[in-house]
Amino acid sequence: MKFLLVILLLFCVLTNAKRYKCNKYLSCGCGYSNVEINARIINGEEAVPYSWSMIVSLQYDLSHDGNVFQHVCGGTILTNSYILTAASCLEGIEDNIQTANVTIAAGIHRRSQPVQIIRDVDEILIHPNWTMSWVNDYDIALLHLSKPLNFRMNPHITRTCLSPQLYNSEELLQYPPVNTTLAVVGWGRTSPIGDDSDFLRQIIVSSIDHNDTKCTDKVIDPIRQFCTGFYDTSSGQIIIISFFIL
């Protein structure tokens, strides 16, 4: 489920209320609409349109004929020129980025909606320790946009907030306490064999102690990773997801 792995820096601590009200005076982290979570829906739900305005769709030409652009993964706006995504999302690029015509679509709720903010990607920076393996904990990439996004002119886009700890030493990194409720968003599949969702979806997860037996095979480096999970009603099992912060 690549869409879950993309939103690694984009967690929001939620209150018990159904609506998460954001401080609109902040320059980051606030969507055009307030986030609303239906706690009764365990396996995810459609997000409020434009409540996660920092999420973009990563697309490129899988057919290499310049006509078929396909959604591959989600991404997170870090600045007006840089997008965070997963390195594994770029494995389908066989040649260079100019040939693949890598783009991002911002300011959208539905991937199929006609009005989108499109930007070309002119540079891809993949973590040097990425080994093209799902068990590798360096599955991260930065995309540089050929033209900066204009937050002032486009209220449906914003950048995500970066924790101040990210600019200090690793020892200062703080992870969500155990049993903290977090949100994960994306256009990923709603079933193992289904298609990607057209609507942006969200799911709530809870943080789990990395020493828990359910997490030991998912957390490779507890210094940079933390463990979360959610209950899957279709299988009756707890699905574990490991997030990392660099």
C-alpha positions as CSV (number, residue, x, y, z in Angstrom):
1,M,0.0,0.0,0.0
2,K,2.3,2.7,-1.3
3,F,-0.1,5.5,-0.6
4,L,0.2,4.8,3.1
5,L,4.0,5.0,3.0
6,V,4.1,8.4,1.3
7,I,2.5,10.5,4.1
8,L,5.4,9.9,6.5
9,L,5.7,13.4,7.8
10,L,2.1,14.3,7.6
11,F,0.5,13.1,10.8
12,C,-2.0,15.2,12.8
13,V,-2.8,14.5,16.4
14,L,-6.6,14.5,16.6
15,T,-8.8,15.4,19.5
16,N,-11.9,13.3,20.5
17,A,-14.0,15.7,18.5
18,K,-15.2,14.8,15.1
19,R,-13.8,17.9,13.5
20,Y,-10.1,19.0,13.7
21,K,-10.0,22.8,13.5
22,C,-6.8,24.2,12.2
23,N,-5.3,27.7,12.9
24,K,-5.8,29.4,9.6
25,Y,-3.2,32.0,10.5
26,L,-0.5,29.4,10.3
27,S,1.6,29.4,7.1
28,C,1.6,25.6,6.9
29,G,-0.4,22.5,7.8
30,C,-3.9,23.9,7.4
31,G,-6.2,22.7,4.6
32,Y,-8.8,24.8,2.8
33,S,-11.5,22.9,4.8
34,N,-11.4,21.5,8.3
35,V,-10.6,17.8,8.7
36,E,-13.5,15.7,9.9
37,I,-13.0,12.1,11.1
38,N,-15.9,9.6,11.5
39,A,-14.6,7.5,14.4
40,R,-17.2,4.7,13.5
41,I,-15.5,4.0,10.2
42,I,-12.5,1.8,10.9
43,N,-11.1,1.0,7.5
44,G,-11.1,4.5,6.1
45,E,-13.5,7.0,4.5
46,E,-13.5,9.8,2.0
47,A,-11.9,12.9,3.3
48,V,-13.6,16.3,3.4
49,P,-12.7,17.9,0.0
50,Y,-9.6,20.1,0.3
51,S,-9.1,19.3,4.0
52,W,-5.6,17.9,3.2
53,S,-4.4,20.6,0.9
54,M,-0.8,19.6,1.2
55,I,-1.3,16.3,-0.7
56,V,-0.5,15.9,-4.4
57,S,-0.9,13.1,-7.0
58,L,2.4,11.9,-8.5
59,Q,1.9,10.9,-12.2
60,Y,4.1,9.9,-15.1
61,D,3.8,8.3,-18.6
62,L,3.9,4.6,-18.1
63,S,3.3,3.9,-21.8
64,H,6.2,6.1,-22.9
65,D,4.1,7.5,-25.8
66,G,3.3,10.8,-24.2
67,N,-0.4,10.1,-24.0
68,V,-1.1,8.0,-20.9
69,F,-0.3,9.7,-17.5
70,Q,-1.2,7.5,-14.6
71,H,-1.4,8.2,-10.9
72,V,1.4,6.3,-9.2
73,C,1.6,7.6,-5.6
74,G,0.7,10.5,-3.4
75,G,3.1,13.1,-2.3
76,T,3.4,15.9,0.3
77,I,4.2,19.5,-0.4
78,L,7.2,20.6,1.7
79,T,7.9,23.9,0.0
80,N,6.7,25.7,-3.1
81,S,9.3,23.8,-5.1
82,Y,9.8,20.5,-3.4
83,I,7.5,17.4,-3.0
84,L,8.2,14.5,-0.6
85,T,7.3,11.0,-1.8
86,A,8.5,7.5,-1.6
87,A,11.5,6.3,-3.7
88,S,9.6,3.1,-4.5
89,C,7.1,5.2,-6.3
90,L,9.6,6.0,-9.0
91,E,10.7,2.5,-9.9
92,G,8.6,2.5,-13.1
93,I,10.8,5.2,-14.6
94,E,13.1,3.3,-17.0
95,D,14.8,6.2,-18.7
96,N,15.2,9.8,-17.5
97,I,12.5,12.1,-16.0
98,Q,12.2,14.1,-19.2
99,T,11.3,11.0,-21.1
100,A,8.8,9.8,-18.5
101,N,7.3,13.3,-18.2
102,V,6.9,13.1,-14.4
103,T,4.3,15.5,-13.1
104,I,2.4,16.3,-9.9
105,A,-1.3,17.4,-9.6
106,A,-2.0,19.7,-6.7
107,G,-5.2,21.3,-5.4
108,I,-7.4,18.3,-6.1
109,H,-9.8,16.1,-4.2
110,R,-10.7,13.8,-7.1
111,R,-7.9,12.6,-9.3
112,S,-10.3,12.8,-12.3
113,Q,-11.5,16.4,-11.7
114,P,-11.0,18.7,-14.6
115,V,-9.3,21.7,-12.8
116,Q,-5.9,20.8,-11.4
117,I,-2.7,22.6,-10.7
118,I,-0.1,20.7,-12.8
119,R,3.7,21.1,-12.4
120,D,6.5,19.3,-14.2
121,V,9.2,17.6,-12.2
122,D,12.7,18.5,-13.4
123,E,14.8,16.8,-10.8
124,I,14.4,13.7,-8.6
125,L,16.6,13.2,-5.5
126,I,16.4,9.7,-4.1
127,H,17.9,8.8,-0.7
128,P,21.4,7.5,-1.4
129,N,20.8,4.5,0.9
130,W,17.7,3.3,-0.9
131,T,18.2,-0.2,-2.2
132,M,14.9,-0.8,-4.1
133,S,13.7,-3.0,-1.3
134,W,10.4,-2.7,0.7
135,V,12.3,-3.8,3.8
136,N,14.7,-0.9,3.4
137,D,14.0,2.1,5.7
138,Y,15.3,4.8,3.3
139,D,12.2,4.7,1.0
140,I,12.2,8.4,0.4
141,A,12.6,10.9,-2.5
142,L,12.3,14.6,-3.1
143,L,10.9,16.0,-6.4
144,H,11.9,19.4,-7.6
145,L,9.3,21.3,-9.5
146,S,10.1,23.2,-12.7
147,K,7.8,26.0,-11.7
148,P,7.1,26.9,-8.0
149,L,3.6,26.6,-6.6
150,N,1.9,29.8,-5.7
151,F,0.2,29.4,-2.3
152,R,-1.1,32.9,-2.2
153,M,-3.0,32.6,-5.4
154,N,-4.2,29.0,-4.9
155,P,-6.1,28.6,-1.6
156,H,-6.6,24.8,-2.2
157,I,-2.8,24.1,-1.8
158,T,-0.5,24.6,1.2
159,R,2.6,23.0,2.6
160,T,3.0,20.6,5.4
161,C,4.6,21.7,8.7
162,L,8.0,20.3,9.6
163,S,8.6,19.6,13.2
164,P,11.4,21.8,14.7
165,Q,13.1,18.6,16.0
166,L,13.9,17.7,12.4
167,Y,16.5,20.4,12.2
168,N,18.3,19.2,15.3
169,S,20.2,16.1,16.3
170,E,18.5,12.7,16.2
171,E,18.5,12.5,19.9
172,L,15.9,15.3,20.0
173,L,13.5,13.5,17.7
174,Q,10.2,12.8,19.5
175,Y,7.6,10.3,18.4
176,P,3.9,10.2,19.1
177,P,3.3,8.5,22.5
178,V,1.8,5.0,22.4
179,N,-1.9,4.9,21.7
180,T,-1.9,8.4,20.0
181,T,-4.5,8.7,17.3
182,L,-3.0,9.7,13.9
183,A,-4.4,10.2,10.4
184,V,-3.1,8.8,7.1
185,V,-4.4,10.0,3.8
186,G,-4.0,9.1,0.1
187,W,-5.6,7.8,-3.1
188,G,-4.6,4.2,-2.5
189,R,-6.5,1.0,-3.2
190,T,-9.5,0.3,-1.0
191,S,-8.9,-3.5,-1.4
192,P,-5.8,-5.6,-2.3
193,I,-7.0,-6.2,-5.9
194,G,-9.0,-3.1,-6.4
195,D,-8.2,0.1,-8.3
196,D,-6.8,3.3,-6.7
197,S,-9.5,5.5,-5.2
198,D,-10.6,8.5,-7.3
199,F,-11.4,10.4,-4.1
200,L,-8.9,11.3,-1.4
201,R,-9.4,9.0,1.5
202,Q,-8.3,9.0,5.1
203,I,-7.8,6.4,7.8
204,I,-7.1,6.7,11.5
205,V,-4.4,4.6,13.1
206,S,-2.9,4.3,16.6
207,S,0.8,4.4,17.5
208,I,2.1,1.2,19.0
209,D,5.3,0.5,21.1
210,H,8.0,-0.6,18.7
211,N,8.9,-3.4,21.1
212,D,5.4,-4.9,20.6
213,T,5.6,-8.3,18.9
214,K,3.3,-7.1,16.2
215,C,5.9,-4.4,15.2
216,T,9.3,-6.1,15.6
217,D,9.4,-7.3,12.0
218,K,8.2,-3.9,10.6
219,V,10.5,-1.5,12.5
220,I,14.0,-1.8,11.2
221,D,15.5,1.2,13.0
222,P,13.6,2.4,16.1
223,I,15.6,5.6,16.2
224,R,14.0,6.8,13.0
225,Q,10.9,4.7,12.8
226,F,7.7,4.3,14.8
227,C,4.9,1.8,14.6
228,T,1.2,2.3,14.0
229,G,-1.7,0.0,13.2
230,F,-5.4,-0.2,12.5
231,Y,-8.0,-3.0,12.7
232,D,-9.0,-4.5,9.4
233,T,-12.6,-5.6,9.6
234,S,-12.4,-7.7,6.4
235,S,-9.6,-9.9,7.7
236,G,-10.2,-9.4,11.5
237,Q,-6.5,-8.6,11.8
238,I,-4.5,-5.6,13.0
239,I,-2.6,-4.1,10.0
240,I,0.8,-2.7,11.0
241,I,2.4,0.3,9.3
242,S,5.8,1.6,10.1
243,F,6.5,5.4,9.6
244,F,9.9,7.0,9.7
245,I,11.2,10.5,10.3
246,L,14.5,11.7,8.9
